[in-house]
């Protein structure tokens, strides 16, 4: 999965109609809550990414998640 595909899937999970801010901090964004983050984690796991849950929970932005799982452009 490339970054564009990943962002489209996150947009579906969040239910956002506009583009997501890849650098928005999850803790202050109205678009993200714990259930959405769990769904993003499960999306990655089900897509074959081997992610440690502790490393995932340290991610603060969408870009942090992309770096963690090495999703490129």
N, C-alpha and C positions, 0 to 999 in steps of 0.2 A: 504494500500500500504506500502510495506517495503522500506527500503532505497535503496536496489539494484534495485527494480522496478522503484522507483522515479528517480534514476540516469540514468537508461536506457531511460526513457521518456524525461528527460532533454537533454540527448545526441541526441535523435531524433529531438527535438525542435531546438537545436543549429546546428545540422547537422555535429557534430563532428565525425571523424572517429576513433580517439584515445580516451583513457580515459580522463575524465575531472578532473581537479584539484579541489577537494572539498573545498580547502582553498584559492583558487584564489579570489582576490578582484575584484568584478564586475567592479569597476571604472577604473581598469588598465588592464583588460583582453580584448583581441580582440574578444573573443568568445561571449561576452554578450553585448547587447545594450538594449535600452528601450523596443523595440518590443519583444525581446526574454524574458525579465523579465515579461512583460505583459502576454505573453503566458504561462509562468511558473505559474504566479498568477492564470490565468484562468484554467489551468490544475488542480491546487489544489482546487479551488472553485468548479469546475465541478466534482471533485472526492469526494466532500462532506466535505471538510475541511472548517471550519469557520475561516476565516482570516480577520483581520483588515488591510486595505490597508496601514494605517500609520505604523503599526508594520512591515508589509512586506517591505516597502520602507526603513526601517532602517537596514534591512539585508544586509550584505556586501559580504557574501559568500554562497555557496550551503549549507554548514554545518549550517550556521545561519538559513537558511530557514528550514532545517530538525529539528533543535531545536525548532523553533517557532511553527511548527505544530506537533511536537513530533513524527517524523518519526524515528523509530528505525531500527536496523540491521534486 
